[in-house]
Amino acid sequence: MKLLSSCYLFKGLSESQLLRLSEIAKEEQLKKGDFLMHEGQMAEALFVLKEGAVELLTTVNDDFELPIAILRNPGDFTGTSSLVPPYEYSLSSRCSEDAKILIIKQSNLKDLMVEDHELGCIIMKNLAQHFLERLKETRQEVKIHFKTIFKSIHS
């Protein structure tokens, strides 16, 4: 339960809500190189890192995967596409070392969110904040790239 409470997506949930959430989470041991999800695949689960490391990737073309980030901290999560339409993973994730992962099936989490509207509202608020932070980060990266391109054109 402590792991789930450290997960940004579940911040603000009560102990009883975290307990119900922990009851639907299944722990799985994965090996280095194992994939949790593939970009474009139907998003059927949310993944919370317990131990190890998971690399987030996007496919640039058939023979090149661009690393986006590495999840290393217990409570880091991926698979949020399972909570919003069109329910399709926007990234791939692969274990960059042996890992223990909590897997929360989309259907089980949705049922829990419908049963407990407060829990659902907290999770969706946290998800919206998470997406907003990612958008801000992306904008900053785009600005850096444009400044670099602009300087090289005008040098």
C-alpha positions, 0 to 999 in steps of 0.5 A: 500500500505504501508503494501505491501512496507514493505513486503520483496518480494516487496522491490524495487517496485515503487509506481505505481507497489505497487498500481497495486499489492494492486488492486489484493490483497484481505483482509481476516479476519481469526480466531485462528486455521484457516489454510491458506494453507496445506503442499502438496496442490497446491499453488494458493496464496501468503499470507501477514500478516497484523495483528495477527500471523501465525504459519508455520508447517511441518508434521513429521508424521500423528499425529505430526506437527513440528512448523517452525516459527511464522509470527508476523510482518506486511508484513511477508509473506508465500506461495512463493511456488505459484511462483515456480514449482511445485507450491505445498506448502512446509509447512502448515500455521495456524493462532495462533491468529485471523489475517488479511491477504492479499491474492494475487492469483497466477494467478493474480500475474503472469498476473501482472508480465507478463504485467510488466517485471520489476515488475516480475524481482524485485519480482523474485530477492527478492524471490531468495534472500529470498530462499538463506537466508533460505538456509543459516539458514538451513545450520547453523541449520544442523551444530549445530545439527551435532556438538551436535551429534558429541560431544555426540558420542565422549564424 
